């Protein structure tokens, strides 16, 4: 899971550098497992702050035929890309630390 997170983080930083948004959207500095989102108007962006001139680069996760279960490595790559500064729409329901019965998310467990 940690290697997938690092791969997502690296891909996000390289993509933002190629399109010239790496200075505007620096990503998450503190790796604490929390979901970051900002609402501007009726649109929700999954980045810390939204620049007035340039919107964040939005990427969508397509898992194809891969079976997705809670804690799957593909969600590690998704979290890494989101922490890297990409705007990837997601929720915490598939991350490790989410309890389906109580419907609560434990960010400390995800961080570990």
DOTOR-447207 format. One record per atom (N, C-alpha, C): x, z, y; atom name; residue in three letters. Coordinates in steps of 0.05 Angstrom, whole numbers, plus 5000, padded with zeros to 4 digits. Layout:
BEGIN
+------+------+------+------+-------+
!    X !    Z !    Y ! tiza ! nutor !
+------+------+------+------+-------+
!    X !    Z !    Y !   CA !   ALA !
...
+------+------+------+------+-------+
END
This chain:
BEGIN
+------+------+------+------+-------+
!    X !    Z !    Y ! tiza ! nutor !
+------+------+------+------+-------+
! 5017 ! 5000 ! 4976 !    N !   UNK !
! 5000 ! 5000 ! 5000 !   CA !   UNK !
! 5018 ! 5000 ! 5025 !    C !   UNK !
! 5039 ! 5015 ! 5025 !    N !   UNK !
! 5057 ! 5016 ! 5048 !   CA !   UNK !
! 5070 ! 4990 ! 5054 !    C !   UNK !
! 5078 ! 4976 ! 5033 !    N !   UNK !
! 5091 ! 4949 ! 5036 !   CA !   UNK !
! 5071 ! 4929 ! 5047 !    C !   UNK !
! 5046 ! 4931 ! 5039 !    N !   UNK !
! 5025 ! 4913 ! 5050 !   CA !   UNK !
! 5020 ! 4919 ! 5079 !    C !   UNK !
! 5020 ! 4945 ! 5086 !    N !   UNK !
! 5017 ! 4953 ! 5114 !   CA !   UNK !
! 5039 ! 4941 ! 5131 !    C !   UNK !
! 5064 ! 4943 ! 5122 !    N !   UNK !
! 5087 ! 4933 ! 5137 !   CA !   UNK !
! 5086 ! 4903 ! 5139 !    C !   UNK !
! 5076 ! 4889 ! 5118 !    N !   UNK !
! 5074 ! 4860 ! 5119 !   CA !   UNK !
! 5053 ! 4852 ! 5140 !    C !   UNK !
! 5030 ! 4865 ! 5141 !    N !   UNK !
! 5010 ! 4860 ! 5161 !   CA !   UNK !
! 5020 ! 4865 ! 5189 !    C !   UNK !
! 5035 ! 4887 ! 5193 !    N !   UNK !
! 5046 ! 4893 ! 5219 !   CA !   UNK !
! 5066 ! 4872 ! 5228 !    C !   UNK !
! 5083 ! 4864 ! 5210 !    N !   UNK !
! 5103 ! 4843 ! 5217 !   CA !   UNK !
! 5090 ! 4817 ! 5223 !    C !   UNK !
! 5071 ! 4809 ! 5208 !    N !   UNK !
! 5056 ! 4783 ! 5213 !   CA !   UNK !
! 5043 ! 4784 ! 5241 !    C !   UNK !
! 5030 ! 4807 ! 5247 !    N !   UNK !
! 5017 ! 4809 ! 5273 !   CA !   UNK !
! 5036 ! 4807 ! 5296 !    C !   UNK !
! 5059 ! 4821 ! 5294 !    N !   UNK !
! 5078 ! 4820 ! 5316 !   CA !   UNK !
! 5090 ! 4792 ! 5319 !    C !   UNK !
! 5096 ! 4779 ! 5297 !    N !   UNK !
! 5107 ! 4752 ! 5299 !   CA !   UNK !
! 5087 ! 4732 ! 5310 !    C !   UNK !
! 5062 ! 4734 ! 5302 !    N !   UNK !
! 5041 ! 4716 ! 5312 !   CA !   UNK !
! 5037 ! 4720 ! 5342 !    C !   UNK !
! 5036 ! 4745 ! 5351 !    N !   UNK !
! 5032 ! 4751 ! 5379 !   CA !   UNK !
! 5056 ! 4742 ! 5396 !    C !   UNK !
! 5079 ! 4743 ! 5384 !    N !   UNK !
! 5103 ! 4734 ! 5398 !   CA !   UNK !
! 5102 ! 4703 ! 5401 !    C !   UNK !
! 5093 ! 4689 ! 5381 !    N !   UNK !
! 5092 ! 4660 ! 5382 !   CA !   UNK !
! 5071 ! 4650 ! 5403 !    C !   UNK !
! 5049 ! 4664 ! 5405 !    N !   UNK !
! 5028 ! 4655 ! 5424 !   CA !   UNK !
! 5031 ! 4668 ! 5452 !    C !   UNK !
! 5052 ! 4685 ! 5455 !    N !   UNK !
! 5058 ! 4697 ! 5481 !   CA !   UNK !
! 5040 ! 4720 ! 5489 !    C !   UNK !
! 5029 ! 4734 ! 5469 !    N !   UNK !
! 5013 ! 4758 ! 5475 !   CA !   UNK !
! 5026 ! 4784 ! 5467 !    C !   UNK !
! 5052 ! 4783 ! 5459 !    N !   UNK !
! 5065 ! 4807 ! 5449 !   CA !   UNK !
! 5070 ! 4828 ! 5471 !    C !   UNK !
! 5072 ! 4819 ! 5496 !    N !   UNK !
! 5076 ! 4838 ! 5518 !   CA !   UNK !
! 5050 ! 4851 ! 5527 !    C !   UNK !
! 5028 ! 4835 ! 5524 !    N !   UNK !
! 5001 ! 4845 ! 5533 !   CA !   UNK !
! 4989 ! 4864 ! 5512 !    C !   UNK !
! 4991 ! 4856 ! 5486 !    N !   UNK !
! 4979 ! 4872 ! 5465 !   CA !   UNK !
! 5002 ! 4883 ! 5447 !    C !   UNK !
! 5011 ! 4907 ! 5453 !    N !   UNK !
! 5034 ! 4919 ! 5439 !   CA !   UNK !
! 5026 ! 4932 ! 5413 !    C !   UNK !
! 5001 ! 4936 ! 5408 !    N !   UNK !
! 4993 ! 4948 ! 5383 !   CA !   UNK !
! 4992 ! 4979 ! 5385 !    C !   UNK !
! 4989 ! 4991 ! 5362 !    N !   UNK !
! 4986 ! 5020 ! 5360 !   CA !   UNK !
! 5014 ! 5033 ! 5358 !    C !   UNK !
! 5021 ! 5050 ! 5378 !    N !   UNK !
! 5047 ! 5063 ! 5377 !   CA !   UNK !
! 5047 ! 5087 ! 5358 !    C !   UNK !
! 5025 ! 5100 ! 5355 !    N !   UNK !
! 5024 ! 5123 ! 5337 !   CA !   UNK !
! 5009 ! 5115 ! 5311 !    C !   UNK !
! 5023 ! 5118 ! 5289 !    N !   UNK !
! 5010 ! 5112 ! 5264 !   CA !   UNK !
! 4997 ! 5137 ! 5254 !    C !   UNK !
! 4971 ! 5139 ! 5260 !    N !   UNK !
! 4956 ! 5163 ! 5252 !   CA !   UNK !
! 4932 ! 5157 ! 5234 !    C !   UNK !
! 4927 ! 5132 ! 5228 !    N !   UNK !
! 4905 ! 5125 ! 5210 !   CA !   UNK !
! 4878 ! 5122 ! 5223 !    C !   UNK !
! 4876 ! 5127 ! 5249 !    N !   UNK !
! 4850 ! 5125 ! 5263 !   CA !   UNK !
! 4844 ! 5095 ! 5270 !    C !   UNK !
! 4818 ! 5089 ! 5271 !    N !   UNK !
! 4809 ! 5063 ! 5278 !   CA !   UNK !
! 4807 ! 5061 ! 5309 !    C !   UNK !
! 4820 ! 5041 ! 5320 !    N !   UNK !
! 4820 ! 5037 ! 5349 !   CA !   UNK !
! 4801 ! 5015 ! 5356 !    C !   UNK !
! 4783 ! 5019 ! 5376 !    N !   UNK !
! 4765 ! 4998 ! 5385 !   CA !   UNK !
! 4759 ! 5002 ! 5414 !    C !   UNK !
! 4753 ! 4980 ! 5428 !    N !   UNK !
! 4746 ! 4980 ! 5456 !   CA !   UNK !
! 4722 ! 4962 ! 5459 !    C !   UNK !
! 4702 ! 4970 ! 5474 !    N !   UNK !
! 4679 ! 4954 ! 5479 !   CA !   UNK !
! 4679 ! 4944 ! 5507 !    C !   UNK !
! 4677 ! 4917 ! 5510 !    N !   UNK !
! 4676 ! 4905 ! 5537 !   CA !   UNK !
! 4650 ! 4888 ! 5537 !    C !   UNK !
! 4631 ! 4896 ! 5553 !    N !   UNK !
! 4605 ! 4883 ! 5553 !   CA !   UNK !
! 4591 ! 4888 ! 5527 !    C !   UNK !
! 4584 ! 4867 ! 5513 !    N !   UNK !
! 4571 ! 4870 ! 5487 !   CA !   UNK !
! 4590 ! 4865 ! 5464 !    C !   UNK !
! 4615 ! 4859 ! 5470 !    N !   UNK !
! 4635 ! 4852 ! 5449 !   CA !   UNK !
! 4653 ! 4876 ! 5443 !    C !   UNK !
! 4658 ! 4881 ! 5418 !    N !   UNK !
! 4676 ! 4902 ! 5409 !   CA !   UNK !
! 4702 ! 4890 ! 5401 !    C !   UNK !
! 4724 ! 4899 ! 5413 !    N !   UNK !
! 4751 ! 4890 ! 5406 !   CA !   UNK !
! 4765 ! 4913 ! 5392 !    C !   UNK !
! 4781 ! 4907 ! 5372 !    N !   UNK !
! 4795 ! 4927 ! 5356 !   CA !   UNK !
! 4824 ! 4930 ! 5366 !    C !   UNK !
! 4828 ! 4933 ! 5391 !    N !   UNK !
! 4853 ! 4938 ! 5404 !   CA !   UNK !
! 4850 ! 4961 ! 5424 !    C !   UNK !
! 4873 ! 4972 ! 5434 !    N !   UNK !
! 4872 ! 4995 ! 5452 !   CA !   UNK !
! 4858 ! 4987 ! 5478 !    C !   UNK !
! 4868 ! 4967 ! 5492 !    N !   UNK !
! 4858 ! 4959 ! 5518 !   CA !   UNK !
! 4856 ! 4929 ! 5518 !    C !   UNK !
! 4836 ! 4918 ! 5533 !    N !   UNK !
! 4833 ! 4889 ! 5535 !   CA !   UNK !
! 4842 ! 4880 ! 5563 !    C !   UNK !
! 4859 ! 4861 ! 5563 !    N !   UNK !
! 4869 ! 4850 ! 5588 !   CA !   UNK !
! 4848 ! 4833 ! 5601 !    C !   UNK !
! 4846 ! 4833 ! 5628 !    N !   UNK !
! 4825 ! 4818 ! 5642 !   CA !   UNK !
! 4830 ! 4788 ! 5640 !    C !   UNK !
! 4856 ! 4779 ! 5639 !    N !   UNK !
! 4862 ! 4751 ! 5639 !   CA !   UNK !
! 4863 ! 4739 ! 5611 !    C !   UNK !
! 4874 ! 4753 ! 5592 !    N !   UNK !
! 4877 ! 4742 ! 5565 !   CA !   UNK !
! 4863 ! 4761 ! 5545 !    C !   UNK !
! 4845 ! 4749 ! 5530 !    N !   UNK !
! 4832 ! 4765 ! 5508 !   CA !   UNK !
! 4851 ! 4767 ! 5485 !    C !   UNK !
! 4847 ! 4787 ! 5468 !    N !   UNK !
! 4864 ! 4791 ! 5444 !   CA !   UNK !
! 4860 ! 4768 ! 5424 !    C !   UNK !
! 4880 ! 4764 ! 5408 !    N !   UNK !
! 4879 ! 4744 ! 5387 !   CA !   UNK !
! 4862 ! 4755 ! 5364 !    C !   UNK !
! 4839 ! 4741 ! 5358 !    N !   UNK !
! 4821 ! 4751 ! 5337 !   CA !   UNK !
! 4827 ! 4737 ! 5311 !    C !   UNK !
! 4830 ! 4753 ! 5290 !    N !   UNK !
! 4835 ! 4742 ! 5263 !   CA !   UNK !
! 4813 ! 4754 ! 5245 !    C !   UNK !
! 4805 ! 4738 ! 5226 !    N !   UNK !
! 4784 ! 4747 ! 5206 !   CA !   UNK !
! 4797 ! 4749 ! 5179 !    C !   UNK !
! 4790 ! 4770 ! 5164 !    N !   UNK !
! 4801 ! 4774 ! 5137 !   CA !   UNK !
! 4783 ! 4759 ! 5117 !    C !   UNK !
! 4796 ! 4741 ! 5102 !    N !   UNK !
! 4782 ! 4726 ! 5081 !   CA !   UNK !
! 4796 ! 4733 ! 5055 !    C !   UNK !
! 4783 ! 4748 ! 5038 !    N !   UNK !
! 4796 ! 4756 ! 5013 !   CA !   UNK !
! 4791 ! 4736 ! 4990 !    C !   UNK !
! 4774 ! 4717 ! 4994 !    N !   UNK !
! 4770 ! 4697 ! 4974 !   CA !   UNK !
! 4757 ! 4709 ! 4949 !    C !   UNK !
! 4768 ! 4703 ! 4926 !    N !   UNK !
! 4757 ! 4712 ! 4900 !   CA !   UNK !
! 4769 ! 4739 ! 4892 !    C !   UNK !
! 4786 ! 4751 ! 4908 !    N !   UNK !
! 4799 ! 4776 ! 4901 !   CA !   UNK !
! 4778 ! 4798 ! 4900 !    C !   UNK !
! 4780 ! 4815 ! 4880 !    N !   UNK !
! 4762 ! 4838 ! 4878 !   CA !   UNK !
! 4772 ! 4859 ! 4898 !    C !   UNK !
! 4753 ! 4869 ! 4915 !    N !   UNK !
! 4761 ! 4888 ! 4935 !   CA !   UNK !
! 4749 ! 4915 ! 4927 !    C !   UNK !
! 4766 ! 4935 ! 4925 !    N !   UNK !
! 4758 ! 4962 ! 4920 !   CA !   UNK !
! 4770 ! 4980 ! 4941 !    C !   UNK !
! 4760 ! 5004 ! 4943 !    N !   UNK !
! 4770 ! 5022 ! 4963 !   CA !   UNK !
! 4799 ! 5028 ! 4958 !    C !   UNK !
! 4816 ! 5024 ! 4979 !    N !   UNK !
! 4844 ! 5029 ! 4976 !   CA !   UNK !
! 4860 ! 5005 ! 4966 !    C !   UNK !
! 4848 ! 4982 ! 4964 !    N !   UNK !
! 4861 ! 4958 ! 4955 !   CA !   UNK !
! 4883 ! 4951 ! 4975 !    C !   UNK !
! 4905 ! 4938 ! 4966 !    N !   UNK !
! 4927 ! 4932 ! 4983 !   CA !   UNK !
! 4920 ! 4912 ! 5005 !    C !   UNK !
! 4900 ! 4896 ! 5001 !    N !   UNK !
! 4892 ! 4877 ! 5022 !   CA !   UNK !
! 4883 ! 4892 ! 5047 !    C !   UNK !
! 4872 ! 4915 ! 5043 !    N !   UNK !
! 4863 ! 4931 ! 5066 !   CA !   UNK !
! 4887 ! 4945 ! 5080 !    C !   UNK !
! 4909 ! 4949 ! 5065 !    N !   UNK !
! 4934 ! 4958 ! 5078 !   CA !   UNK !
! 4945 ! 4937 ! 5097 !    C !   UNK !
! 4944 ! 4912 ! 5088 !    N !   UNK !
! 4953 ! 4890 ! 5105 !   CA !   UNK !
! 4935 ! 4887 ! 5129 !    C !   UNK !
! 4909 ! 4891 ! 5125 !    N !   UNK !
! 4890 ! 4890 ! 5148 !   CA !   UNK !
! 4896 ! 4912 ! 5168 !    C !   UNK !
! 4900 ! 4936 ! 5159 !    N !   UNK !
! 4906 ! 4958 ! 5177 !   CA !   UNK !
! 4933 ! 4953 ! 5192 !    C !   UNK !
! 4953 ! 4942 ! 5178 !    N !   UNK !
! 4978 ! 4936 ! 5191 !   CA !   UNK !
! 4975 ! 4915 ! 5212 !    C !   UNK !
! 4959 ! 4894 ! 5207 !    N !   UNK !
! 4954 ! 4873 ! 5227 !   CA !   UNK !
! 4939 ! 4885 ! 5251 !    C !   UNK !
! 4919 ! 4902 ! 5245 !    N !   UNK !
! 4904 ! 4914 ! 5267 !   CA !   UNK !
! 4922 ! 4933 ! 5284 !    C !   UNK !
! 4939 ! 4948 ! 5271 !    N !   UNK !
! 4958 ! 4965 ! 5286 !   CA !   UNK !
! 4980 ! 4949 ! 5300 !    C !   UNK !
! 4984 ! 4924 ! 5291 !    N !   UNK !
! 5004 ! 4907 ! 5304 !   CA !   UNK !
! 4994 ! 4894 ! 5329 !    C !   UNK !
! 4968 ! 4896 ! 5335 !    N !   UNK !
! 4958 ! 4885 ! 5360 !   CA !   UNK !
! 4938 ! 4862 ! 5356 !    C !   UNK !
! 4932 ! 4854 ! 5331 !    N !   UNK !
! 4912 ! 4834 ! 5327 !   CA !   UNK !
! 4884 ! 4846 ! 5328 !    C !   UNK !
! 4865 ! 4830 ! 5337 !    N !   UNK !
! 4837 ! 4839 ! 5338 !   CA !   UNK !
! 4824 ! 4830 ! 5312 !    C !   UNK !
! 4824 ! 4849 ! 5292 !    N !   UNK !
! 4812 ! 4843 ! 5266 !   CA !   UNK !
! 4788 ! 4861 ! 5263 !    C !   UNK !
! 4763 ! 4850 ! 5263 !    N !   UNK !
! 4739 ! 4866 ! 5259 !   CA !   UNK !
! 4739 ! 4880 ! 5232 !    C !   UNK !
! 4736 ! 4906 ! 5232 !    N !   UNK !
! 4736 ! 4921 ! 5207 !   CA !   UNK !
! 4722 ! 4948 ! 5211 !    C !   UNK !
! 4718 ! 4962 ! 5189 !    N !   UNK !
! 4708 ! 4989 ! 5190 !   CA !   UNK !
! 4725 ! 5006 ! 5171 !    C !   UNK !
! 4722 ! 5032 ! 5171 !    N !   UNK !
! 4739 ! 5049 ! 5155 !   CA !   UNK !
! 4728 ! 5053 ! 5126 !    C !   UNK !
! 4706 ! 5040 ! 5119 !    N !   UNK !
! 4694 ! 5045 ! 5093 !   CA !   UNK !
! 4711 ! 5037 ! 5069 !    C !   UNK !
! 4730 ! 5019 ! 5072 !    N !   UNK !
! 4746 ! 5011 ! 5049 !   CA !   UNK !
! 4775 ! 5022 ! 5050 !    C !   UNK !
! 4780 ! 5039 ! 5070 !    N !   UNK !
! 4807 ! 5051 ! 5072 !   CA !   UNK !
! 4808 ! 5076 ! 5054 !    C !   UNK !
! 4832 ! 5082 ! 5044 !    N !   UNK !
! 4835 ! 5108 ! 5030 !   CA !   UNK !
! 4829 ! 5131 ! 5049 !    C !   UNK !
! 4815 ! 5150 ! 5040 !    N !   UNK !
! 4807 ! 5173 ! 5057 !   CA !   UNK !
! 4778 ! 5172 ! 5064 !    C !   UNK !
! 4764 ! 5150 ! 5058 !    N !   UNK !
! 4735 ! 5149 ! 5064 !   CA !   UNK !
! 4720 ! 5160 ! 5040 !    C !   UNK !
! 4702 ! 5180 ! 5045 !    N !   UNK !
! 4686 ! 5192 ! 5024 !   CA !   UNK !
! 4658 ! 5180 ! 5026 !    C !   UNK !
! 4650 ! 5165 ! 5005 !    N !   UNK !
! 4625 ! 5152 ! 5005 !   CA !   UNK !
! 4601 ! 5171 ! 5005 !    C !   UNK !
! 4604 ! 5194 ! 4992 !    N !   UNK !
! 4582 ! 5213 ! 4989 !   CA !   UNK !
! 4576 ! 5226 ! 5016 !    C !   UNK !
! 4597 ! 5236 ! 5030 !    N !   UNK !
! 4592 ! 5249 ! 5055 !   CA !   UNK !
! 4593 ! 5230 ! 5079 !    C !   UNK !
! 4601 ! 5205 ! 5074 !    N !   UNK !
! 4603 ! 5184 ! 5094 !   CA !   UNK !
! 4621 ! 5192 ! 5117 !    C !   UNK !
! 4644 ! 5204 ! 5110 !    N !   UNK !
! 4663 ! 5213 ! 5130 !   CA !   UNK !
! 4690 ! 5200 ! 5123 !    C !   UNK !
! 4706 ! 5196 ! 5144 !    N !   UNK !
! 4732 ! 5184 ! 5141 !   CA !   UNK !
! 4754 ! 5204 ! 5148 !    C !   UNK !
! 4772 ! 5209 ! 5130 !    N !   UNK !
! 4795 ! 5227 ! 5135 !   CA !   UNK !
! 4819 ! 5211 ! 5141 !    C !   UNK !
! 4826 ! 5209 ! 5167 !    N !   UNK !
! 4849 ! 5193 ! 5176 !   CA !   UNK !
! 4875 ! 5204 ! 5166 !    C !   UNK !
! 4877 ! 5231 ! 5162 !    N !   UNK !
! 4902 ! 5242 ! 5153 !   CA !   UNK !
! 4909 ! 5234 ! 5124 !    C !   UNK !
! 4888 ! 5231 ! 5107 !    N !   UNK !
! 4893 ! 5221 ! 5080 !   CA !   UNK !
! 4902 ! 5192 ! 5080 !    C !   UNK !
! 4890 ! 5177 ! 5098 !    N !   UNK !
! 4898 ! 5148 ! 5100 !   CA !   UNK !
! 4927 ! 5146 ! 5110 !    C !   UNK !
! 4935 ! 5162 ! 5128 !    N !   UNK !
! 4962 ! 5162 ! 5138 !   CA !   UNK !
! 4983 ! 5167 ! 5117 !    C !   UNK !
! 4976 ! 5185 ! 5099 !    N !   UNK !
! 4995 ! 5192 ! 5077 !   CA !   UNK !
! 4997 ! 5170 ! 5058 !    C !   UNK !
+------+------+------+------+-------+
END
